[in-house]
Structure formats: C-alpha cells, structure tokens
Amino acid sequence: MPTRSVPHMPAPADDESQSRSVAAVERAMDVLLHFGRTDRSDLGVTEIASALGLTKAAVHRILTALRSRDLITLDTATHRYALGHAAVALGRAYLARMDVRAMAAPELKWLSDRTRETATLSLRRGDTRLYADQVVPDQELRLEVNLGIPLPLHAGASSKAFLAWVPDFELEAYLRRHPLEAVTDKTITDPARLRKDLATIRKRGYAMSLGERQAGTASVAAPVFDHDRHVVAVISVAGPALRFKPEAGSPVISDLLAAAGHISAQLGFEPPA
C-alpha cells in the first residue's frame, strides 16, 4: 500500500520573533509617515535616519521594502526618495472618505455664533499649517484670515496646537530645521520656552496666543484627533485683542473643546478613559 507524504507544517513563531516583526513594521510605518509630515518633496537616507533616530542601514532596508510595494520611489540620479503612486492612492482614498472641512463647517458656524468672533479650521502641510476655512461674525470690527497661505508651526495658537502633540523626536527635528523667527514681538523664539509652552498646551488640551502671529489679536485653539489619536486639524476662535480676551475656564474655551470633540468623534476618536 503506497504511503502518503505528510506536508511539513512550520513551527509557530515564538513571541520574540513576533515582537521583532511588529517592531520592523512599526519602523517602516514611521519612515512612510515621515514623508507625509515633511514639506520636502524628497528625502535622503541620512535625513530620514537623523529625524527618526534610526541607522542608515535600517532606513535603507525599509526603503527597499517600501519601494517593492510602490509606496516609495527612488530617483536614481539624485539617490533621493519620494512617495510612490501607491501611497498617493492611499491618501486619495482617505480624503475621499474623510472630509474634515465638511465635518467642521457646522461646528465653526456654531462657535462663531456663540462667541461673536471668527472661527477657523487649520490643516497641516509638512512643516507648515494653513487656514482651510473660516466663519466671520457680523461685526464692524472683526478678524479675517487668509485661506491657503502656509504659516510657521511655532507662531500662534493654531500652529502650536499642531506642534504640541507631535512626538518628541519630530519636535526636535523641526527645531533643528527651523530657527524660531519672530513673526511679531510676541512670538516665542526661545526653544526652551516653546517646549515648556507646548507641554502646558498638551496638559490643558488647548493653545492660546496673544499677538504671537498677528499683532493686536487673541486666539484660542484646540486639536481635532482621528481614530489613531493623531492631530488631523485644529479649530480656533480669534478676534481683536481689545475685545476678545479668552481665559482659562471661560465659556469660549469649553465651547471650543466641545466643538473639537464633536469633530474628533466623527473621525472615530475615543478619549482615553
């Protein structure tokens, strides 16, 4: 009677090898996400390694793997890397499904009606942020912002609300790339003072500015989180400093945090217990 061969069944991976595999995937995701957070069109191995605290050999291996899935592309003339068409397709699919501007519109209207001041929505673009929408009150003296103009991440409440929630390594990389130039005489230009201010912002959940980006104005801003607890947008209330004086515990801050929470919930964010 002929015997049947029994197929060899591989032994299950042990916990240590599984942990190594998960760590490798996490590092690859960190590299891929870094391309989306920088304002540069391409990056070199050394730049990525320095920003993420990885060895150049590790970064090269990760980039090779990402290239095999068309998530990253290599310019063979310059030896620099950029996002590939597969990454672009992922981004388009996300944007088609998640329209933060549409989600924020009713909250901005509500905030502006409640406060009688200007309510804004900001999005991040690499090392800058820009206003994507605003609702302006029907007042003779009012604040209006320019939509779509890149602004630095260290000046003003909306900017600091983005920077306050980035990982420490990303903040330090930003500070290395960008000297803290004064936009007004109130702009924070000392890195140590900025780090302290950002820590305070994280602790209380919102940012404040008194003329740091635009003289004579005051603003308060709160982050909008997605389901991965990443800050995907910032909403703010701003107005002339002579009239608008936001303070801790004031109704404008509780209204702002409520509006940011409503948008975050639509994006699948669940506050920590």
C-alpha positions in Angstrom: 0.0 0.0 0.0 1.6 3.3 -1.0 2.3 5.7 1.7 1.3 9.3 1.6 3.8 12.0 2.5 2.6 14.4 5.2 3.3 18.0 4.3 5.7 19.7 6.6 4.0 22.2 8.9 6.2 25.1 10.0 6.5 25.6 13.7 4.7 28.6 15.1 6.8 31.7 15.5 7.8 32.3 19.1 6.9 35.5 20.9 10.3 37.0 20.4 10.3 36.7 16.7 6.7 38.1 16.5 7.8 41.1 18.6 10.7 41.7 16.2 8.3 41.5 13.2 5.9 44.0 14.8 8.8 46.4 15.6 10.0 46.1 12.0 6.6 47.0 10.7 6.3 50.0 13.1 9.7 51.3 11.9 8.6 51.0 8.3 5.4 52.9 9.1 7.4 55.6 10.9 9.5 56.1 7.8 6.5 56.2 5.5 4.6 58.6 7.7 7.7 60.9 7.9 7.3 61.5 4.2 3.8 62.8 4.8 4.9 65.1 7.6 7.7 66.9 5.9 7.4 69.9 3.5 10.1 68.5 1.3 9.3 66.7 -2.0 12.1 64.1 -1.5 14.4 62.9 1.3 17.8 61.2 1.6 18.7 58.2 3.7 20.8 60.3 6.1 17.9 62.9 6.6 15.4 60.1 7.5 17.8 58.3 9.8 18.6 61.5 11.7 15.0 62.6 12.0 13.8 59.1 13.2 16.8 58.0 15.3 17.5 55.0 13.1 20.7 53.7 11.5 21.2 54.4 7.8 21.4 50.7 7.2 18.0 50.2 8.8 16.5 53.0 6.8 17.9 51.7 3.5 16.3 48.2 4.2 13.0 49.8 5.0 13.0 52.0 1.9 13.9 49.0 -0.3 10.9 47.1 1.1 8.6 50.1 0.6 9.8 50.5 -3.0 8.8 46.9 -3.7 5.2 47.9 -3.0 5.4 51.2 -4.9 4.9 53.1 -1.6 8.2 54.9 -2.1 10.1 55.7 -5.3 13.8 56.3 -5.9 15.4 58.9 -8.1 18.5 57.1 -9.3 20.2 60.3 -10.4 20.0 62.0 -7.0 19.6 58.9 -4.8 16.7 60.6 -3.0 13.3 59.1 -2.2 9.8 60.3 -2.6 6.2 59.0 -2.0 5.2 56.5 -4.7 1.9 56.2 -6.5 0.6 53.5 -4.1 1.0 56.0 -1.2 -0.7 58.7 -3.2 -3.6 56.3 -3.9 -4.0 55.7 -0.2 -4.1 59.4 0.5 -6.7 60.0 -2.1 -8.9 57.2 -0.7 -8.6 58.6 2.7 -9.5 62.1 1.6 -12.5 60.9 -0.4 -13.8 59.2 2.7 -12.9 61.8 5.3 -13.8 65.4 4.5 -12.7 67.2 7.7 -13.7 70.6 6.2 -17.3 69.4 5.7 -17.4 67.9 9.2 -16.0 71.1 10.8 -18.3 73.6 8.9 -21.3 73.4 11.2 -19.1 73.5 14.3 -17.3 76.7 13.1 -20.7 78.3 12.4 -21.9 77.3 15.9 -18.7 78.6 17.5 -18.8 81.9 15.7 -22.5 82.4 16.6 -21.8 81.6 20.2 -18.7 83.8 20.6 -19.4 86.6 18.1 -15.8 86.1 16.9 -14.1 84.4 14.0 -13.9 80.6 14.0 -11.3 78.9 11.8 -10.2 75.5 10.6 -6.5 74.8 10.0 -4.7 71.8 8.3 -1.1 70.9 8.5 1.1 70.7 5.4 4.6 69.4 6.2 6.4 71.9 8.4 3.6 74.5 7.9 -0.1 74.9 8.5 -2.7 76.8 6.6 -6.3 78.1 7.2 -8.7 75.9 5.3 -12.0 77.5 6.3 -13.4 80.3 8.5 -16.7 81.8 9.7 -16.6 85.5 10.3 -19.1 87.3 12.6 -21.3 90.2 11.5 -19.4 92.8 13.4 -17.8 96.1 12.2 -14.5 95.3 14.0 -13.7 91.7 13.2 -10.8 89.4 12.3 -10.5 87.7 8.9 -7.7 85.2 7.9 -6.2 84.4 4.5 -7.0 80.8 3.4 -4.4 78.5 1.9 -1.3 80.6 2.9 1.5 78.5 4.6 2.3 79.6 8.1 5.0 78.5 10.6 4.2 76.0 13.3 5.7 77.9 16.2 3.7 81.1 16.0 0.1 81.4 17.1 -2.4 79.3 18.9 -3.5 77.1 15.9 0.1 76.4 14.9 1.2 75.5 18.4 -1.9 73.2 18.7 -0.4 71.1 15.9 3.2 71.1 17.3 2.1 70.3 20.9 1.1 66.8 20.0 3.9 65.6 17.7 6.4 63.0 19.1 9.4 64.5 20.8 11.8 63.3 18.0 9.6 65.1 15.5 9.6 68.3 17.5 13.4 68.3 17.9 13.8 67.6 14.2 11.5 70.6 13.4 13.5 72.8 15.8 16.7 71.8 14.0 15.3 72.6 10.6 13.6 75.8 11.5 15.1 78.7 13.6 12.3 80.2 15.6 12.0 83.5 13.8 9.9 86.3 15.2 6.7 87.0 13.4 5.7 89.7 15.9 7.4 91.0 19.0 5.2 88.4 21.0 6.4 85.4 19.0 8.2 82.7 21.1 11.7 82.5 19.7 13.5 80.5 22.5 13.3 76.7 22.0 13.3 76.0 25.7 10.4 78.4 26.3 8.5 76.9 23.3 9.0 73.4 24.7 7.6 74.5 28.1 4.6 76.2 26.4 3.8 73.1 24.3 3.9 70.9 27.4 1.3 73.2 29.0 -0.8 73.1 25.9 -0.8 69.2 26.0 -1.7 69.2 29.7 -4.7 71.6 29.4 -5.9 70.5 25.9 -5.8 73.8 24.1 -3.4 76.6 23.0 -3.6 80.3 23.5 -2.0 83.3 21.7 -1.9 87.0 22.4 -0.5 88.6 19.3 2.1 85.9 18.6 1.4 85.6 14.9 -0.6 88.8 14.3 -0.3 91.9 16.4 -3.4 93.1 18.1 -5.2 89.7 18.0 -6.0 87.0 20.5 -6.9 83.4 19.8 -7.5 80.0 21.4 -7.2 76.7 19.5 -7.9 73.0 20.1 -6.8 69.9 18.2 -9.0 67.6 16.2 -8.0 63.9 16.6 -8.6 60.9 14.3 -9.2 57.3 15.4 -5.4 56.8 15.7 -5.2 59.8 18.1 -3.3 61.9 15.5 -4.0 65.6 15.2 -5.5 66.0 11.7 -6.8 69.5 12.1 -7.1 72.4 14.5 -10.1 74.7 15.1 -9.8 78.1 16.8 -11.7 81.2 17.9 -9.9 84.5 17.3 -10.7 88.2 17.5 -9.3 91.7 18.2 -7.4 91.6 21.5 -9.2 94.8 22.6 -12.4 92.8 22.8 -11.6 89.1 22.8 -9.9 88.0 26.0 -10.1 84.2 26.4 -9.2 82.9 29.8 -9.0 79.5 31.5 -12.4 78.4 32.5 -14.3 80.8 30.2 -17.3 79.6 28.2 -15.4 80.2 24.9 -12.9 77.5 25.8 -15.5 75.0 26.9 -17.4 75.7 23.6 -14.2 75.3 21.6 -13.3 72.0 23.3 -16.8 70.7 22.8 -16.7 71.6 19.1 -13.3 69.9 18.6 -14.6 66.8 20.4 -17.7 66.6 18.1 -15.4 66.6 15.0 -13.0 64.1 16.6 -15.8 61.7 17.4 -16.9 61.7 13.7 -13.3 60.7 12.9 -13.5 57.7 15.3 -11.5 59.3 18.1 -12.2 57.9 21.6 -10.8 59.9 24.5 -8.7 57.9 27.0 -10.7 56.5 29.9 
